[in-house]
């Protein structure tokens, strides 16, 4: 298991609580939480609600995981492998790892709104794989409690990194779409907002890599057996905190984009049906 200190996991708990607070504030400012109602409507609206439910499901689970791990770490004052912990704490740890794997699986979905396209089908397959694969990884790796979190980190970060790399394709193609919109004589306000979307997503993808890569490093080091990085209190805490900040900021940007508040007034028909067709 990672040698991260209680303080590192406490930072996860603080950032998770801050994000959940911001999420409710954002949804309240958006439409007084009306977007949470599953009413019949256009598919993009329903999809936004589904994505919102995913965050409302994953964030409390992350809070439970981080507070639980921090508490266990504080209780075990002297650093020692988890297989030397009292049995009841090992059981609590395994339960928290299941909570973490489910929360991460719910967080995996990316913003996809073209329901009839191959991208949406690929997204659907990825969602099902993540939701089933992450808890399954915990179930399979539970017999060696020392490396269970390393396997969760490995599978989760590889999944996230794959999604991030695929999304880079969209970012690379987006300037061509933006140029096409300008040539078609779109309203300047729409062009500015689309450009803002583009810039926000560039920042977001950078921080998503910042969230995934440190955990990938900890996972590989934990699985390969030498534990050069995990045995260092500095590097364990540093990588865990970088990952927490990356996840926090990328999630904030995602919420700002989905659902958009008064910041974004792009036509649903123009954006959802024409944008990726133009790509």
C-alpha positions in Angstrom: 0.0 0.0 0.0 1.1 3.6 -0.6 3.1 5.1 2.3 1.2 8.4 2.0 0.8 10.2 5.3 -2.5 11.0 7.0 -2.0 14.6 5.9 -1.9 13.6 2.2 -5.2 11.7 2.4 -6.7 14.5 4.6 -6.0 16.8 1.7 -8.1 14.5 -0.5 -10.9 14.7 2.0 -10.8 18.5 2.2 -10.7 18.9 -1.6 -13.5 16.4 -2.0 -15.7 18.3 0.5 -14.9 21.6 -1.2 -15.9 20.2 -4.6 -19.1 18.7 -3.3 -20.0 22.1 -1.8 -19.1 23.9 -5.1 -21.2 21.3 -7.1 -24.3 22.0 -5.1 -23.7 25.8 -5.3 -23.3 25.5 -9.0 -26.4 23.5 -9.5 -28.4 25.8 -7.3 -27.2 28.9 -9.2 -27.9 27.1 -12.5 -31.6 26.3 -12.0 -32.3 25.8 -8.2 -31.5 22.1 -8.6 -34.3 21.6 -11.1 -31.7 19.8 -13.4 -31.7 16.9 -11.0 -35.3 16.0 -11.9 -35.4 13.2 -14.4 -38.2 14.7 -16.6 -38.8 13.7 -20.2 -37.0 16.0 -22.6 -34.3 16.2 -25.2 -31.5 13.7 -25.0 -28.7 16.2 -24.3 -30.6 17.4 -21.2 -31.1 13.9 -20.0 -27.5 13.2 -20.5 -26.5 16.2 -18.5 -28.6 15.0 -15.7 -26.9 11.6 -15.9 -23.5 13.1 -15.7 -24.6 15.2 -12.8 -25.8 12.1 -11.0 -22.4 10.5 -11.6 -20.7 13.3 -9.8 -23.3 13.4 -7.0 -22.6 9.6 -6.6 -18.8 9.6 -6.9 -17.9 12.6 -4.8 -19.5 11.5 -1.5 -17.8 8.1 -2.0 -14.5 9.8 -2.4 -15.2 11.8 0.8 -15.9 8.5 2.6 -12.8 6.9 1.2 -10.4 9.8 2.0 -11.7 10.5 5.5 -11.7 6.8 6.3 -8.1 6.2 5.0 -6.9 9.4 6.8 -8.5 8.2 10.0 -6.9 4.8 9.7 -3.5 6.4 9.0 -3.8 8.6 12.0 -4.7 5.7 14.2 -1.7 3.7 13.0 0.9 6.2 14.3 3.9 4.0 13.5 4.1 3.3 9.7 3.7 -0.4 9.0 2.3 -2.6 6.2 -1.5 -3.0 6.3 -1.3 -6.7 6.6 0.1 -6.1 10.1 -2.9 -3.9 11.1 -5.6 -5.3 13.4 -8.0 -7.5 11.4 -11.0 -5.2 11.8 -9.0 -2.3 10.4 -7.9 -4.5 7.5 -11.6 -5.2 6.8 -12.4 -1.4 7.0 -9.5 -0.7 4.6 -10.8 -3.3 2.1 -14.3 -1.8 2.3 -12.9 1.7 1.7 -10.9 0.5 -1.3 -14.2 -0.9 -2.8 -15.8 2.5 -2.2 -12.9 4.2 -3.9 -13.0 1.9 -6.9 -16.7 2.5 -7.4 -16.3 6.3 -7.0 -13.5 6.3 -9.6 -15.6 4.2 -12.0 -18.4 6.7 -11.7 -16.0 9.5 -12.4 -14.6 7.9 -15.6 -17.4 9.1 -18.0 -16.5 12.0 -20.3 -18.7 14.6 -21.7 -20.3 13.1 -24.9 -23.6 14.4 -26.3 -23.8 13.1 -29.9 -26.0 10.1 -29.0 -26.1 8.5 -32.5 -22.4 8.7 -33.2 -19.6 6.1 -32.8 -18.0 8.3 -30.1 -21.1 7.8 -27.9 -21.1 4.1 -28.5 -17.4 4.0 -27.6 -18.2 6.1 -24.5 -20.9 3.7 -23.5 -18.6 0.7 -23.7 -16.0 2.5 -21.7 -18.5 3.4 -19.0 -19.7 -0.2 -18.6 -16.1 -1.4 -18.6 -15.1 1.1 -15.9 -18.2 0.5 -13.7 -17.6 -3.2 -13.8 -13.8 -3.3 -14.1 -12.9 -1.1 -11.1 -14.8 -3.0 -8.4 -13.8 -6.3 -10.1 -10.1 -5.2 -9.8 -10.6 -4.6 -6.1 -12.3 -8.0 -5.7 -9.5 -9.9 -7.5 -6.7 -8.0 -5.7 -8.2 -8.2 -2.2 -6.1 -11.2 -1.2 -2.9 -9.1 -1.0 -4.0 -6.1 1.0 -0.5 -4.5 0.5 -1.0 -4.1 -3.2 -4.8 -3.8 -3.6 -4.7 0.0 -3.9 -1.8 -0.2 -6.3 -3.9 -2.4 -8.7 -6.8 0.0 -8.3 -4.5 2.9 -9.1 -3.0 1.1 -12.1 -6.3 0.1 -13.7 -7.9 3.5 -13.0 -5.1 5.6 -14.3 -4.6 3.5 -17.4 -8.4 3.9 -18.1 -8.3 7.7 -17.4 -5.1 8.2 -19.4 -6.6 6.3 -22.4 -9.7 8.6 -22.3 -7.5 11.7 -22.0 -5.4 10.6 -25.0 -8.5 10.0 -27.1 -9.9 13.4 -26.1 -6.7 15.1 -27.4 -8.0 14.1 -30.9 -11.1 16.2 -30.3 -9.0 19.1 -29.1 -6.7 18.9 -32.1 -9.7 18.9 -34.5 -11.7 21.6 -32.7 -9.8 24.6 -34.2 -10.8 23.4 -37.7 -14.4 23.2 -36.5 -14.1 26.7 -35.0 -12.8 28.1 -38.3 -15.7 26.4 -40.1 -18.2 28.1 -37.8 -16.6 31.5 -38.4 -16.7 31.0 -42.2 -20.4 30.1 -41.9 -21.0 33.5 -40.4 -21.9 32.4 -36.9 -22.7 35.0 -34.3 -19.5 36.4 -32.8 -20.8 35.7 -29.3 -21.2 32.0 -30.2 -17.7 31.9 -31.6 -16.2 33.5 -28.4 -18.1 31.0 -26.2 -16.9 28.0 -28.3 -13.4 29.3 -28.1 -13.8 29.5 -24.3 -15.0 25.9 -24.3 -11.9 24.9 -26.2 -9.5 26.7 -23.8 -11.3 25.4 -20.7 -11.0 21.8 -22.1 -7.3 22.2 -22.8 -6.7 23.3 -19.1 -9.0 20.5 -18.0 -7.2 17.8 -19.9 -3.8 19.0 -18.5 -5.1 18.6 -14.9 -6.7 15.2 -15.7 -3.2 14.0 -16.7 -1.9 15.6 -13.5 -4.5 13.6 -11.5 -3.7 10.3 -13.3 0.1 10.2 -13.8 1.2 10.5 -10.1 -1.1 7.6 -9.2 0.2 5.6 -12.1 3.8 6.1 -10.8 2.8 5.0 -7.3 0.9 2.0 -8.8 3.8 0.7 -10.9 6.3 1.2 -8.1 4.0 -0.6 -5.7 3.4 -3.6 -8.0 6.9 -4.1 -9.2 8.1 -4.9 -5.7 11.0 -2.6 -5.0 8.8 0.3 -3.7 11.5 2.9 -4.2 9.0 5.7 -4.4 6.4 4.4 -2.0 8.9 4.0 0.8 9.7 7.7 0.6 7.3 9.8 2.7 8.1 12.9 0.6 7.4 11.4 -2.8 4.3 9.5 -1.7 2.8 12.6 -0.2 3.9 14.8 -3.1 2.4 12.5 -5.7 -0.8 12.0 -3.8 -1.3 15.7 -3.3 -0.6 16.5 -6.9 -3.2 13.9 -8.0 -5.7 15.4 -5.5 -5.2 18.9 -6.8 -5.4 17.7 -10.4 -8.6 15.9 -9.9 -10.1 18.8 -7.9 -9.4 21.4 -10.6 -10.4 19.2 -13.6 -13.7 18.3 -11.9 -14.3 22.0 -11.2 -13.8 22.8 -14.9 -16.0 19.9 -15.9 -18.8 21.2 -13.7 -18.4 24.7 -15.1 -18.9 23.2 -18.6 -21.6 20.7 -17.6 -24.2 22.0 -17.0 -23.3 25.4 -18.2 -24.7 28.3 -16.1 -25.3 31.7 -17.6 -21.7 31.6 -18.8 -22.6 29.5 -21.9 -25.5 30.1 -24.2 -24.5 28.2 -27.3 -27.4 26.9 -29.4 -28.0 23.2 -28.5 -29.0 22.4 -32.1 -26.0 24.1 -33.6 -23.4 22.7 -31.2 -24.7 19.2 -30.7 -25.6 18.3 -34.2 -23.3 20.3 -36.3 -20.0 20.5 -34.4 -18.6 17.0 -34.6 -20.2 16.5 -38.0 -18.0 19.3 -39.2 -15.0 17.5 -37.8 
